[in-house]
Amino acid sequence: MRLTVRHHDPYPLTYALARGGGMADGDMARMAAGAALRAAGPAVAPGAASLSHRDGRAAAALAPIGVRIGIDLERARAVPREHERMFATSAERRTWPRWRDASGLWALKEAAWKAFGCPDDLPFTALELEIGRGGTVSAVRVDGRAHAARSLLRRPWPGWVLALVWAEEAP
Ligand SMILES: CC(C)(COP(=O)(O)OP(=O)(O)OC[C@H]1O[C@@H](n2cnc3c(N)ncnc32)[C@H](O)[C@@H]1OP(=O)(O)O)[C@@H](O)C(=O)NCCC(=O)NCCS
């Protein structure tokens, strides 16, 4: 299995990517979480972890105490633009840049879903991303309450998108 660890500043976020090795995807995700934990080192006490895995690839992210985090790994261009209305609110569709792949919006929304630990039966409209310039998340609205948030959208391998969404927990 090939593991790659990345750090993101100024927040000490650590995430790891895994591929290959013939292991079950879920096990790969847990190995990636272990690698991120070792790489983060003792200076960063991890508060939250999030996992994502599919089709022989996996990713895991760690955030420090007091920060919620969600990660999602998806195939690029897997979501046709015309399917956006099945998972995105009208405000999200209006603000998501036309030039960006709709799979990125899906991945960001899934990552936010995990960061806020939303239950599967919550209607998709109950979670709404506030999207700024270039497709960056500035806040996540859950049941009408806005939480300041940040995001990263990456292309970890050709044909894949990786989304991270994180937010400081309310004091
Ligand atoms: C929860 C959900 C986001 C998981 O995503 P997925 O693409 O199916 O799978 P991923 O591999 O990316 O993530 C799976 C991991 O997420 C984590 N997870 C599962 N449910 C979760 C939840 N409610 N909150 C936070 N993390 C969760 C687990 O670690 C899981 O790994 P495991 O199965 O090995 O234990 C998915 O079940 C879902 O989409 N639920 C409905 C939400 C919805 O309507 N989304 C539409 C877009 S808004």
The ligand as an ORCA input file, in Angstrom:
! r2SCAN-3c Opt
* xyz 0 1
  C     -22.301      9.537      5.756
  C     -21.906      9.550      4.320
  C     -21.575     11.003      3.997
  C     -20.671      8.652      4.055
  O     -20.108      8.879      2.783
  P     -19.817      7.735      1.696
  O     -19.446      8.430      0.414
  O     -20.926      6.763      1.664
  O     -18.569      6.924      2.220
  P     -17.122      7.413      2.608
  O     -16.195      6.280      2.359
  O     -16.750      8.718      1.989
  O     -17.243      7.630      4.187
  C     -17.435      6.529      5.028
  C     -16.954      6.894      6.408
  O     -17.654      8.053      6.877
  C     -17.790      7.949      8.293
  N     -19.208      8.247      8.584
  C     -20.287      7.499      8.318
  N     -21.409      8.148      8.694
  C     -21.019      9.327      9.223
  C     -21.705     10.430      9.794
  N     -23.040     10.472      9.873
  N     -20.983     11.483     10.249
  C     -19.619     11.475     10.169
  N     -18.914     10.459      9.597
  C     -19.610      9.393      9.136
  C     -17.297      6.568      8.722
  O     -15.976      6.700      9.203
  C     -17.280      5.815      7.411
  O     -16.246      4.871      7.333
  P     -16.557      3.325      7.682
  O     -17.767      2.973      6.883
  O     -15.341      2.590      7.251
  O     -16.770      3.289      9.155
  C     -23.022      8.981      3.433
  O     -23.530      7.850      4.037
  C     -24.143      9.915      3.086
  O     -24.054     10.528      2.081
  N     -25.233     10.006      3.883
  C     -26.401     10.802      3.529
  C     -26.088     12.232      3.472
  C     -26.577     12.845      2.199
  O     -27.733     12.920      1.900
  N     -25.633     13.310      1.397
  C     -25.977     13.911      0.153
  C     -25.098     15.083     -0.096
  S     -25.581     16.411      0.886
*
